[in-house]
Amino acid sequence: LRDYWFSYTGESRHDEPGTLDRSNAAWISFSPQLLTLQPGEIAFVDFEVSVPENDSLRGTYWSVVMVEGIVPPDTTASTRGVKINTAIRYAVQIITNIGETGTKDLQFLGLELENDGTNTLLKVAVENTGECILKPEISLEVFDDGGISQGIFKADRRKTLPGTSISTSLVLEGIKPGNYTAILVADCDEDHIYGTNISLEI
């Protein structure tokens, strides 16, 4: 069991369980913790989440179960050089939502225009500043000097947990060089839509 945190910068951490304020690692039990799989074999690991009776719990809590193969030690004699062994771990995320409780809030952290050689990209970073998991769909409607819409550009929904942040890119396909105004929207659900007006110089 590990706590999991990630940032729009690409940084991520798998800390000791219980490190994060919103860790549910202490509520999780699973069995078996160690098993042997033959080639092509399938096995099941049972887990249980026991949420404590605590009226102060609100919103979303989470942690991850790390699954890692144990590689037998290499006992072959080696006289010189450096040997590198690769270990692959899989993280299975377990998320607990406390009913319909908790606040939902999102902040835009930054915007950055880039060009991939073909299209202009707008990179958008957002942070979940509330208490609940959010899955924002980021969209941008671009207007020219005459107020005529040049199109709506969307990115796929991505999950963000309280205290974490994500970055996504909008491909502004077909937008010619010039000055534009735009409405940037993060649609998390029908009741939680966040937006801001921006200016673009492409």
MDTraj code that builds the backbone (N, CA, C; nanometers):
import mdtraj as md
import numpy as np

residues = "LEU ARG ASP TYR TRP PHE SER TYR THR GLY GLU SER ARG HIS ASP GLU PRO GLY THR LEU ASP ARG SER ASN ALA ALA TRP ILE SER PHE SER PRO GLN LEU LEU THR LEU GLN PRO GLY GLU ILE ALA PHE VAL ASP PHE GLU VAL SER VAL PRO GLU ASN ASP SER LEU ARG GLY THR TYR TRP SER VAL VAL MET VAL GLU GLY ILE VAL PRO PRO ASP THR THR ALA SER THR ARG GLY VAL LYS ILE ASN THR ALA ILE ARG TYR ALA VAL GLN ILE ILE THR ASN ILE GLY GLU THR GLY THR LYS ASP LEU GLN PHE LEU GLY LEU GLU LEU GLU ASN ASP GLY THR ASN THR LEU LEU LYS VAL ALA VAL GLU ASN THR GLY GLU CYS ILE LEU LYS PRO GLU ILE SER LEU GLU VAL PHE ASP ASP GLY GLY ILE SER GLN GLY ILE PHE LYS ALA ASP ARG ARG LYS THR LEU PRO GLY THR SER ILE SER THR SER LEU VAL LEU GLU GLY ILE LYS PRO GLY ASN TYR THR ALA ILE LEU VAL ALA ASP CYS ASP GLU ASP HIS ILE TYR GLY THR ASN ILE SER LEU GLU ILE".split()
xyz = np.array([
    [0.0847, -0.1195, 0.0000],
    [0.0000, 0.0000, 0.0000],
    [0.0882, 0.1244, 0.0000],
    [0.0540, 0.2220, -0.0862],
    [0.1273, 0.3476, -0.0921],
    [0.0274, 0.4620, -0.1123],
    [0.0675, 0.5806, -0.0683],
    [-0.0072, 0.7003, -0.1029],
    [0.0409, 0.7487, -0.2396],
    [-0.0468, 0.8192, -0.3106],
    [-0.0148, 0.8609, -0.4475],
    [-0.0520, 1.0064, -0.4670],
    [0.0445, 1.0839, -0.5178],
    [0.0225, 1.2263, -0.5443],
    [0.0863, 1.2592, -0.6783],
    [0.0247, 1.3503, -0.7551],
    [0.0807, 1.3863, -0.8851],
    [0.0562, 1.5335, -0.9142],
    [0.1408, 1.5895, -1.0022],
    [0.1364, 1.7310, -1.0353],
    [0.1376, 1.7497, -1.1864],
    [0.0888, 1.8644, -1.2303],
    [0.0883, 1.8975, -1.3735],
    [0.2294, 1.9085, -1.4299],
    [0.3295, 1.9241, -1.3441],
    [0.4686, 1.9348, -1.3903],
    [0.5250, 1.7998, -1.4352],
    [0.4502, 1.6931, -1.4097],
    [0.4983, 1.5590, -1.4409],
    [0.5511, 1.4851, -1.3194],
    [0.5654, 1.5557, -1.2074],
    [0.6133, 1.4925, -1.0843],
    [0.5038, 1.4049, -1.0246],
    [0.5432, 1.2895, -0.9737],
    [0.4501, 1.2030, -0.9011],
    [0.5244, 1.1368, -0.7868],
    [0.4516, 1.1039, -0.6809],
    [0.5134, 1.0410, -0.5638],
    [0.4286, 0.9225, -0.5185],
    [0.4963, 0.8191, -0.4714],
    [0.4316, 0.7048, -0.4074],
    [0.4903, 0.6952, -0.2658],
    [0.4314, 0.7718, -0.1754],
    [0.4855, 0.7847, -0.0405],
    [0.4345, 0.6740, 0.0515],
    [0.4910, 0.6719, 0.1705],
    [0.4483, 0.5758, 0.2725],
    [0.2982, 0.5924, 0.2989],
    [0.2259, 0.4828, 0.3208],
    [0.0815, 0.4934, 0.3453],
    [0.0511, 0.5791, 0.4676],
    [-0.0483, 0.6665, 0.4524],
    [-0.0861, 0.7549, 0.5614],
    [-0.0154, 0.8889, 0.5575],
    [0.0689, 0.9114, 0.4572],
    [0.1416, 1.0384, 0.4462],
    [0.0485, 1.1518, 0.4053],
    [-0.0381, 1.1272, 0.3093],
    [-0.1310, 1.2298, 0.2630],
    [-0.2486, 1.2440, 0.3595],
    [-0.2998, 1.3681, 0.3693],
    [-0.4157, 1.3933, 0.4564],
    [-0.5366, 1.3128, 0.4108],
    [-0.5475, 1.2886, 0.2801],
    [-0.6643, 1.2182, 0.2262],
    [-0.6314, 1.0732, 0.1894],
    [-0.5407, 1.0144, 0.2615],
    [-0.5081, 0.8733, 0.2405],
    [-0.6153, 0.7832, 0.3018],
    [-0.6546, 0.6801, 0.2263],
    [-0.7455, 0.5787, 0.2817],
    [-0.6723, 0.4466, 0.3043],
    [-0.5390, 0.4515, 0.3030],
    [-0.4598, 0.3291, 0.3137],
    [-0.4887, 0.2519, 0.4421],
    [-0.5138, 0.3243, 0.5514],
    [-0.5390, 0.2576, 0.6796],
    [-0.6724, 0.1846, 0.6804],
    [-0.7587, 0.2128, 0.5833],
    [-0.8906, 0.1494, 0.5778],
    [-0.8891, 0.0207, 0.4947],
    [-0.7780, -0.0069, 0.4276],
    [-0.7732, -0.1143, 0.3277],
    [-0.7001, -0.2364, 0.3827],
    [-0.7608, -0.3513, 0.3622],
    [-0.6927, -0.4790, 0.3890],
    [-0.7074, -0.5664, 0.2656],
    [-0.6059, -0.6468, 0.2352],
    [-0.6129, -0.7322, 0.1168],
    [-0.5344, -0.8607, 0.1415],
    [-0.5722, -0.9625, 0.0657],
    [-0.5098, -1.0939, 0.0812],
    [-0.5248, -1.1714, -0.0494],
    [-0.4223, -1.2479, -0.0877],
    [-0.2907, -1.2617, -0.0252],
    [-0.1994, -1.1441, -0.0608],
    [-0.0948, -1.1274, 0.0198],
    [0.0027, -1.0231, -0.0089],
    [0.1168, -1.0750, -0.0962],
    [0.1327, -1.2059, -0.0991],
    [0.2363, -1.2665, -0.1815],
    [0.1778, -1.3915, -0.2458],
    [0.1961, -1.4040, -0.3761],
    [0.1461, -1.5238, -0.4444],
    [0.2391, -1.5574, -0.5603],
    [0.2291, -1.6840, -0.6022],
    [0.3092, -1.7319, -0.7139],
    [0.2180, -1.7595, -0.8320],
    [0.2537, -1.7037, -0.9487],
    [0.1761, -1.7222, -1.0704],
    [0.2579, -1.8003, -1.1733],
    [0.1991, -1.9056, -1.2226],
    [0.2608, -1.9789, -1.3328],
    [0.2303, -1.9054, -1.4639],
    [0.3066, -1.9302, -1.5691],
    [0.2795, -1.8644, -1.6972],
    [0.1348, -1.8856, -1.7418],
    [0.0661, -1.7745, -1.7748],
    [-0.0718, -1.7810, -1.8209],
    [-0.1746, -1.7974, -1.7106],
    [-0.1316, -1.8076, -1.5862],
    [-0.2235, -1.8305, -1.4750],
    [-0.2869, -1.6984, -1.4287],
    [-0.4112, -1.7070, -1.3816],
    [-0.4838, -1.5924, -1.3277],
    [-0.5120, -1.6169, -1.1802],
    [-0.4919, -1.5144, -1.0987],
    [-0.5214, -1.5248, -0.9560],
    [-0.5973, -1.4003, -0.9117],
    [-0.6710, -1.4127, -0.8048],
    [-0.7489, -1.3013, -0.7520],
    [-0.6926, -1.2588, -0.6168],
    [-0.6903, -1.1265, -0.5957],
    [-0.6534, -1.0704, -0.4664],
    [-0.7778, -0.9983, -0.4124],
    [-0.8283, -1.0451, -0.2997],
    [-0.9469, -0.9852, -0.2383],
    [-0.9059, -0.8662, -0.1518],
    [-0.9828, -0.7586, -0.1612],
    [-0.9549, -0.6440, -0.0746],
    [-1.0850, -0.5913, -0.0150],
    [-1.0712, -0.5253, 0.0979],
    [-1.1855, -0.4688, 0.1685],
    [-1.1501, -0.3293, 0.2167],
    [-1.2441, -0.2378, 0.2007],
    [-1.2271, -0.1011, 0.2497],
    [-1.3250, -0.0796, 0.3644],
    [-1.2736, -0.0576, 0.4831],
    [-1.3573, -0.0352, 0.6022],
    [-1.3462, 0.1116, 0.6418],
    [-1.4461, 0.1893, 0.6056],
    [-1.4438, 0.3335, 0.6343],
    [-1.4803, 0.3548, 0.7811],
    [-1.3959, 0.4258, 0.8556],
    [-1.4270, 0.4481, 0.9977],
    [-1.5492, 0.5376, 1.0144],
    [-1.6207, 0.5185, 1.1237],
    [-1.7370, 0.6020, 1.1542],
    [-1.6869, 0.7335, 1.2128],
    [-1.6726, 0.8299, 1.1258],
    [-1.6169, 0.9589, 1.1661],
    [-1.6928, 1.0681, 1.0915],
    [-1.7646, 1.1507, 1.1641],
    [-1.8481, 1.2533, 1.1015],
    [-1.7662, 1.3610, 1.0316],
    [-1.6359, 1.3672, 1.0589],
    [-1.5528, 1.4721, 0.9979],
    [-1.5044, 1.4334, 0.8583],
    [-1.5270, 1.3086, 0.8168],
    [-1.4832, 1.2654, 0.6842],
    [-1.5719, 1.3270, 0.5771],
    [-1.5066, 1.3894, 0.4776],
    [-1.5803, 1.4546, 0.3695],
    [-1.5035, 1.4377, 0.2387],
    [-1.5773, 1.4115, 0.1314],
    [-1.5148, 1.4114, 0.0003],
    [-1.4479, 1.2805, -0.0373],
    [-1.3323, 1.2904, -0.1019],
    [-1.2637, 1.1771, -0.1637],
    [-1.1338, 1.1440, -0.0912],
    [-1.1112, 1.0142, -0.0730],
    [-0.9874, 0.9626, -0.0126],
    [-0.9350, 0.8516, -0.1030],
    [-0.8028, 0.8338, -0.1072],
    [-0.7485, 0.7344, -0.2004],
    [-0.6086, 0.6898, -0.1587],
    [-0.5686, 0.5775, -0.2183],
    [-0.4316, 0.5267, -0.2097],
    [-0.4168, 0.4257, -0.3232],
    [-0.3004, 0.3616, -0.3314],
    [-0.2790, 0.2628, -0.4367],
    [-0.2188, 0.1352, -0.3778],
    [-0.2550, 0.0233, -0.4384],
    [-0.1898, -0.1043, -0.4090],
    [-0.0882, -0.1284, -0.5191],
    [0.0375, -0.1409, -0.4819],
    [0.1434, -0.1642, -0.5790],
    [0.1603, -0.3147, -0.6008],
    [0.1650, -0.3539, -0.7271],
    [0.1845, -0.4943, -0.7639],
    [0.3180, -0.5044, -0.8358],
    [0.4083, -0.5837, -0.7798],
    [0.5428, -0.5920, -0.8361],
    [0.5920, -0.7363, -0.8357],
    [0.6449, -0.7786, -0.9469],
    [0.7031, -0.9109, -0.9555],
    [0.8373, -0.9163, -0.8842],
    [0.8600, -1.0241, -0.8142],
    [0.9877, -1.0432, -0.7450],
    [1.0801, -1.1213, -0.8367],
    [1.1909, -1.0612, -0.8737],
    [1.2865, -1.1262, -0.9624],
    [1.3871, -1.2026, -0.8774],
    [1.4030, -1.3341, -0.9016],
    [1.5021, -1.4105, -0.8251],
    [1.6414, -1.3499, -0.8416],
    [1.7209, -1.3488, -0.7368],
    [1.8544, -1.2896, -0.7472],
    [1.9414, -1.3656, -0.8472],
    [2.0222, -1.2902, -0.9197],
    [2.1143, -1.3481, -1.0179],
    [2.2402, -1.3933, -0.9443],
    [2.2580, -1.5229, -0.9384],
    [2.3718, -1.5780, -0.8627],
    [2.4910, -1.6122, -0.9516],
    [2.4801, -1.5789, -1.0813],
    [2.5925, -1.6087, -1.1704],
    [2.7115, -1.5212, -1.1333],
    [2.8296, -1.5795, -1.1444],
    [2.9512, -1.5075, -1.1071],
    [2.9763, -1.3936, -1.2057],
    [3.0133, -1.2794, -1.1525],
    [3.0462, -1.1634, -1.2355],
    [3.1772, -1.1051, -1.1867],
    [3.2692, -1.0889, -1.2788],
    [3.4013, -1.0403, -1.2391],
    [3.4144, -0.8894, -1.2531],
    [3.3556, -0.8332, -1.3582],
    [3.3704, -0.6899, -1.3811],
    [3.2406, -0.6323, -1.4378],
    [3.2294, -0.4980, -1.4343],
    [3.1189, -0.4297, -1.4983],
    [3.0018, -0.4030, -1.4052],
    [2.8986, -0.3454, -1.4624],
    [2.7780, -0.3087, -1.3888],
    [2.6593, -0.3854, -1.4457],
    [2.5788, -0.4408, -1.3581],
    [2.4596, -0.5133, -1.4014],
    [2.3359, -0.4383, -1.3536],
    [2.2392, -0.4207, -1.4432],
    [2.1165, -0.3480, -1.4107],
    [1.9974, -0.4416, -1.4239],
    [1.9171, -0.4479, -1.3202],
    [1.7925, -0.5239, -1.3232],
    [1.6741, -0.4275, -1.3271],
    [1.5776, -0.4540, -1.4113],
    [1.4604, -0.3683, -1.4248],
    [1.3433, -0.4278, -1.3468],
    [1.2805, -0.3440, -1.2645],
    [1.1622, -0.3862, -1.1891],
    [1.0430, -0.3040, -1.2365],
    [0.9332, -0.3697, -1.2695],
    [0.8119, -0.3023, -1.3151],
    [0.7045, -0.3170, -1.2079],
    [0.6468, -0.2018, -1.1696],
    [0.5396, -0.2026, -1.0705],
    [0.4119, -0.1486, -1.1334],
    [0.3002, -0.2071, -1.0954],
    [0.1690, -0.1607, -1.1397],
    [0.0952, -0.1041, -1.0184],
    [0.0321, 0.0104, -1.0367],
    [-0.0421, 0.0731, -0.9269],
    [-0.1921, 0.0581, -0.9523],
    [-0.2606, -0.0025, -0.8569],
    [-0.4058, -0.0169, -0.8625],
    [-0.4652, 0.0832, -0.7642],
    [-0.5345, 0.1828, -0.8177],
    [-0.5850, 0.2898, -0.7332],
    [-0.7186, 0.2513, -0.6703],
    [-0.7303, 0.2776, -0.5406],
    [-0.8543, 0.2511, -0.4663],
    [-0.9042, 0.3843, -0.4113],
    [-1.0193, 0.4275, -0.4614],
    [-1.0752, 0.5587, -0.4271],
    [-1.2025, 0.5398, -0.3458],
    [-1.2155, 0.6158, -0.2383],
    [-1.3331, 0.6130, -0.1524],
    [-1.3992, 0.7501, -0.1527],
    [-1.5258, 0.7549, -0.1911],
    [-1.6036, 0.8787, -0.1840],
    [-1.7022, 0.8680, -0.0680],
    [-1.7005, 0.9677, 0.0189],
    [-1.7889, 0.9675, 0.1359],
    [-1.9236, 1.0255, 0.0940],
    [-2.0090, 0.9392, 0.0404],
    [-2.1420, 0.9817, -0.0041],
    [-2.1350, 1.0979, -0.1007],
    [-2.2214, 1.1958, -0.0802],
    [-2.2245, 1.3161, -0.1637],
    [-2.1598, 1.4341, -0.0924],
    [-2.0762, 1.4081, 0.0076],
    [-2.0168, 1.5165, 0.0867],
    [-1.8960, 1.5757, 0.0142],
    [-1.8498, 1.6890, 0.0642],
    [-1.7273, 1.7496, 0.0144],
    [-1.7520, 1.8612, -0.0859],
    [-1.6630, 1.9579, -0.0850],
    [-1.6717, 2.0699, -0.1779],
    [-1.6001, 2.0365, -0.3081],
    [-1.6421, 2.1028, -0.4154],
    [-1.5770, 2.0881, -0.5451],
    [-1.5273, 2.2247, -0.5897],
    [-1.3987, 2.2315, -0.6219],
    [-1.3419, 2.3582, -0.6659],
    [-1.2206, 2.3305, -0.7533],
    [-1.1987, 2.4177, -0.8507],
    [-1.0913, 2.4005, -0.9475],
    [-1.0290, 2.5362, -0.9767],
    [-0.8970, 2.5401, -0.9916],
    [-0.8283, 2.6644, -1.0258],
    [-0.7421, 2.6430, -1.1490],
    [-0.7402, 2.7444, -1.2366],
    [-0.6485, 2.7436, -1.3500],
    [-0.5115, 2.7896, -1.2999],
    [-0.4100, 2.7072, -1.3235],
    [-0.2762, 2.7399, -1.2754],
    [-0.1923, 2.8133, -1.3787],
    [-0.2109, 2.7806, -1.5064],
    [-0.1277, 2.8446, -1.6069],
    [-0.1665, 2.8049, -1.7471],
    [-0.1279, 2.8918, -1.8417],
    [-0.1529, 2.8694, -1.9836],
    [-0.0223, 2.8905, -2.0592],
    [-0.0017, 2.8106, -2.1645],
    [0.1207, 2.8246, -2.2435],
    [0.0919, 2.7850, -2.3882],
    [0.1266, 2.8744, -2.4795],
    [0.1104, 2.8472, -2.6217],
    [0.2363, 2.7829, -2.6775],
    [0.2182, 2.6775, -2.7575],
    [0.3296, 2.6092, -2.8212],
    [0.2929, 2.5802, -2.9659],
    [0.3935, 2.5423, -3.0441],
    [0.3693, 2.5017, -3.1827],
    [0.4434, 2.3724, -3.2077],
    [0.3705, 2.2707, -3.2584],
    [0.4321, 2.1409, -3.2833],
    [0.4841, 2.1282, -3.4261],
    [0.4889, 2.2403, -3.4977],
    [0.5333, 2.2377, -3.6359],
    [0.4187, 2.2355, -3.7341],
    [0.3014, 2.1938, -3.6868],
    [0.1818, 2.1895, -3.7722],
    [0.0700, 2.2757, -3.7159],
    [0.0446, 2.2599, -3.5868],
    [-0.0649, 2.3325, -3.5223],
    [-0.0157, 2.4061, -3.3985],
    [-0.0947, 2.5041, -3.3592],
    [-0.0707, 2.5713, -3.2324],
    [-0.1395, 2.4930, -3.1212],
    [-0.0692, 2.4764, -3.0101],
    [-0.1228, 2.4050, -2.8946],
    [-0.1336, 2.5012, -2.7772],
    [-0.2426, 2.4906, -2.7045],
    [-0.2559, 2.5640, -2.5792],
    [-0.2497, 2.4633, -2.4654],
    [-0.1443, 2.4725, -2.3861],
    [-0.1305, 2.3852, -2.2695],
    [-0.1971, 2.4523, -2.1497],
    [-0.2858, 2.3776, -2.0850],
    [-0.3638, 2.4296, -1.9735],
    [-0.3351, 2.3449, -1.8498],
    [-0.2996, 2.4111, -1.7406],
    [-0.2767, 2.3415, -1.6137],
    [-0.3856, 2.3819, -1.5153],
    [-0.4456, 2.2826, -1.4494],
    [-0.5502, 2.3084, -1.3504],
    [-0.5202, 2.2300, -1.2239],
    [-0.5665, 2.2834, -1.1114],
    [-0.5474, 2.2180, -0.9815],
    [-0.6818, 2.1963, -0.9148],
    [-0.6989, 2.0784, -0.8560],
    [-0.8179, 2.0475, -0.7774],
    [-0.7972, 2.1040, -0.6373],
    [-0.8689, 2.2116, -0.6051],
    [-0.8548, 2.2756, -0.4748],
    [-0.9730, 2.2443, -0.3826],
    [-1.0571, 2.1494, -0.4239],
    [-1.1712, 2.1107, -0.3419],
    [-1.1435, 1.9858, -0.2609],
    [-1.2511, 1.9173, -0.2232],
    [-1.2415, 1.7974, -0.1390],
    [-1.2832, 1.6707, -0.2127],
    [-1.3249, 1.6836, -0.3391],
    [-1.3788, 1.5700, -0.4140],
    [-1.3018, 1.5490, -0.5442],
    [-1.3024, 1.4267, -0.5920],
    [-1.2443, 1.3957, -0.7218],
    [-1.3199, 1.4722, -0.8309],
    [-1.2454, 1.5210, -0.9301],
    [-1.3052, 1.5912, -1.0434],
    [-1.2509, 1.5308, -1.1729],
    [-1.3343, 1.5322, -1.2761],
    [-1.2925, 1.4863, -1.4082],
    [-1.3260, 1.5944, -1.5106],
    [-1.2475, 1.7021, -1.5116],
    [-1.2818, 1.8146, -1.5969],
    [-1.2602, 1.7860, -1.7454],
    [-1.3532, 1.8362, -1.8272],
    [-1.3345, 1.8411, -1.9710],
    [-1.2975, 1.9850, -2.0052],
    [-1.1759, 2.0042, -2.0543],
    [-1.1270, 2.1377, -2.0865],
    [-1.1654, 2.1716, -2.2301],
    [-1.2255, 2.2894, -2.2503],
    [-1.2611, 2.3338, -2.3855],
    [-1.2294, 2.4817, -2.4008],
    [-1.2083, 2.5215, -2.5248],
    [-1.1740, 2.6602, -2.5560],
    [-1.2514, 2.7029, -2.6799],
    [-1.3282, 2.8125, -2.6686],
    [-1.3931, 2.8710, -2.7846],
    [-1.3187, 2.9986, -2.8207],
    [-1.2747, 3.0065, -2.9469],
    [-1.1892, 3.1155, -2.9935],
    [-1.2708, 3.2102, -3.0810],
    [-1.2524, 3.3431, -3.0592],
    [-1.3236, 3.4453, -3.1349],
    [-1.2237, 3.5398, -3.2004],
    [-1.2553, 3.5823, -3.3238],
    [-1.1691, 3.6794, -3.3913],
    [-1.2055, 3.8209, -3.3476],
    [-1.1414, 3.9218, -3.4121],
    [-1.1633, 4.0614, -3.3729],
    [-1.3085, 4.1042, -3.3902],
    [-1.3792, 4.0381, -3.4816],
    [-1.5181, 4.0732, -3.5046],
    [-1.6148, 3.9989, -3.4157],
    [-1.5622, 3.9181, -3.3239],
    [-1.6480, 3.8434, -3.2325],
    [-1.7061, 3.7176, -3.2929],
    [-1.6532, 3.6760, -3.4088],
    [-1.7030, 3.5554, -3.4750],
    [-1.6261, 3.4339, -3.4248],
    [-1.6991, 3.3310, -3.3855],
    [-1.6364, 3.2106, -3.3326],
    [-1.5550, 3.1407, -3.4405],
    [-1.4338, 3.1019, -3.4036],
    [-1.3450, 3.0283, -3.4937],
    [-1.3425, 2.8790, -3.4618],
    [-1.4264, 2.8396, -3.3677],
    [-1.4357, 2.6978, -3.3345],
    [-1.4200, 2.6724, -3.1861],
    [-1.4642, 2.5547, -3.1455],
    [-1.4494, 2.5084, -3.0073],
    [-1.3536, 2.3893, -3.0077],
    [-1.2529, 2.3961, -2.9229],
    [-1.1491, 2.2933, -2.9173],
    [-1.1532, 2.2278, -2.7795],
    [-1.1520, 2.0940, -2.7783],
    [-1.1682, 2.0200, -2.6531],
    [-1.0541, 1.9213, -2.6317],
    [-1.0324, 1.8881, -2.5058],
    [-0.9376, 1.7832, -2.4677],
    [-1.0144, 1.6757, -2.3921],
    [-0.9621, 1.5542, -2.3912],
    [-1.0276, 1.4439, -2.3207],
    [-1.0319, 1.4710, -2.1709],
    [-1.1354, 1.4182, -2.1075],
    [-1.1470, 1.4302, -1.9616],
    [-1.0312, 1.3566, -1.8937],
    [-0.9800, 1.4174, -1.7874],
    [-0.8765, 1.3542, -1.7065],
    [-0.9100, 1.3716, -1.5591],
    [-0.8765, 1.2700, -1.4829],
    [-0.9091, 1.2687, -1.3403],
    [-0.8077, 1.3511, -1.2615],
    [-0.8578, 1.4304, -1.1687],
    [-0.7712, 1.5001, -1.0751],
    [-0.8303, 1.4874, -0.9344],
    [-0.7458, 1.4549, -0.8395],
    [-0.7864, 1.4330, -0.7007],
    [-0.7544, 1.5566, -0.6173],
    [-0.8182, 1.5722, -0.5007],
    [-0.7931, 1.6906, -0.4177],
    [-0.6437, 1.7106, -0.3905],
    [-0.5957, 1.8316, -0.4159],
    [-0.4551, 1.8633, -0.3914],
    [-0.3614, 1.8233, -0.5032],
    [-0.4147, 1.7666, -0.6114],
    [-0.3306, 1.7289, -0.7250],
    [-0.3637, 1.8203, -0.8434],
    [-0.2791, 1.8169, -0.9457],
    [-0.2993, 1.9024, -1.0620],
    [-0.2622, 1.8255, -1.1881],
    [-0.3191, 1.8681, -1.3001],
    [-0.2951, 1.8023, -1.4279],
    [-0.2715, 1.9083, -1.5350],
    [-0.2097, 1.8661, -1.6450],
    [-0.1901, 1.9522, -1.7608],
    [-0.2461, 1.8810, -1.8830],
    [-0.3128, 1.9570, -1.9691],
    [-0.3671, 1.9000, -2.0912],
    [-0.3429, 1.9970, -2.2050],
    [-0.3451, 1.9473, -2.3276],
    [-0.3173, 2.0302, -2.4446],
    [-0.4385, 2.0360, -2.5365],
    [-0.4697, 2.1560, -2.5817],
    [-0.5762, 2.1783, -2.6792],
    [-0.5105, 2.2098, -2.8138],
    [-0.5469, 2.1344, -2.9164],
    [-0.4913, 2.1554, -3.0507],
    [-0.5790, 2.2572, -3.1227],
    [-0.5238, 2.3754, -3.1498],
    [-0.5992, 2.4827, -3.2143],
    [-0.5848, 2.4697, -3.3656],
    [-0.6404, 2.3634, -3.4170],
    [-0.6251, 2.3309, -3.5591],
    [-0.7000, 2.4326, -3.6460],
    [-0.6308, 2.4844, -3.7465],
    [-0.6934, 2.5752, -3.8412],
    [-0.6939, 2.7207, -3.7995],
    [-0.6405, 2.7529, -3.6815],
    [-0.6369, 2.8917, -3.6360],
    [-0.5159, 2.9617, -3.6981],
    [-0.5425, 3.0682, -3.7726],
    [-0.4352, 3.1411, -3.8412],
    [-0.3686, 3.2392, -3.7454],
    [-0.2464, 3.2824, -3.7766],
    [-0.1796, 3.3823, -3.6919],
    [-0.2643, 3.5087, -3.6776],
    [-0.2639, 3.5652, -3.5576],
    [-0.3419, 3.6860, -3.5311],
    [-0.3732, 3.6978, -3.3836],
    [-0.4547, 3.7971, -3.3505],
    [-0.4967, 3.8195, -3.2125],
    [-0.6409, 3.7743, -3.1945],
    [-0.6650, 3.7035, -3.0869],
    [-0.7973, 3.6459, -3.0619],
    [-0.8342, 3.6625, -2.9148],
    [-0.9631, 3.6574, -2.8891],
    [-1.0129, 3.6407, -2.7526],
    [-1.0732, 3.5012, -2.7442],
    [-1.0817, 3.4486, -2.6232],
    [-1.1313, 3.3116, -2.6084],
    [-1.1931, 3.2927, -2.4709],
    [-1.2802, 3.1939, -2.4634],
    [-1.3399, 3.1527, -2.3361],
    [-1.2891, 3.0124, -2.3052],
    [-1.2185, 3.0009, -2.1936],
    [-1.1639, 2.8722, -2.1489],
    [-1.2554, 2.8159, -2.0410],
    [-1.3010, 2.6916, -2.0601],
    [-1.3980, 2.6310, -1.9686],
    [-1.3481, 2.4949, -1.9218],
    [-1.3643, 2.4688, -1.7925],
    [-1.3407, 2.3359, -1.7355],
    [-1.4753, 2.2846, -1.6844],
    [-1.5325, 2.1895, -1.7559],
    [-1.6650, 2.1361, -1.7239],
    [-1.6473, 2.0079, -1.6428],
    [-1.6776, 2.0159, -1.5131],
    [-1.6613, 1.8996, -1.4253],
    [-1.7916, 1.8204, -1.4121],
    [-1.9040, 1.8862, -1.4141],
    [-2.0362, 1.8250, -1.4209],
    [-2.1353, 1.9383, -1.4386],
    [-2.2626, 1.9058, -1.4409],
    [-2.3642, 2.0073, -1.4706],
    [-2.3611, 2.1239, -1.3719],
    [-2.3280, 2.0966, -1.2472],
    [-2.3338, 2.2006, -1.1446],
    [-2.1987, 2.2645, -1.1165],
    [-2.0933, 2.2163, -1.1781],
    [-1.9600, 2.2674, -1.1469],
    [-1.8830, 2.2907, -1.2765],
    [-1.8991, 2.4124, -1.3289],
    [-1.8328, 2.4547, -1.4515],
    [-1.7517, 2.5798, -1.4196],
    [-1.6246, 2.5783, -1.4556],
    [-1.5345, 2.6880, -1.4241],
    [-1.4828, 2.7471, -1.5547],
    [-1.4750, 2.8805, -1.5622],
    [-1.4339, 2.9420, -1.6866],
    [-1.3602, 3.0717, -1.6656],
    [-1.2896, 3.1157, -1.7700],
    [-1.2184, 3.2430, -1.7665],
    [-1.2035, 3.2940, -1.9091],
    [-1.1977, 3.4270, -1.9220],
    [-1.1721, 3.4888, -2.0513],
    [-1.0221, 3.5102, -2.0691],
    [-0.9713, 3.4807, -2.1874],
    [-0.8285, 3.4970, -2.2134],
    [-0.8083, 3.5630, -2.3493],
    [-0.6890, 3.6184, -2.3707],
    [-0.6482, 3.6732, -2.4998],
    [-0.5350, 3.5888, -2.5556],
    [-0.5385, 3.5679, -2.6857],
    [-0.4375, 3.4852, -2.7516],
    [-0.3697, 3.5644, -2.8625],
    [-0.2394, 3.5575, -2.8678],
    [-0.1625, 3.6135, -2.9795],
    [-0.0875, 3.5001, -3.0453],
    [-0.1350, 3.4592, -3.1627],
    [-0.0808, 3.3408, -3.2301],
    [0.0061, 3.3853, -3.3474],
])
top = md.Topology()
chain = top.add_chain()
for i, resn in enumerate(residues, 1):
    res = top.add_residue(resn, chain, resSeq=i)
    for name in ("N", "CA", "C"):
        top.add_atom(name, md.element.get_by_symbol(name[0]), res)
traj = md.Trajectory(xyz[None], top)
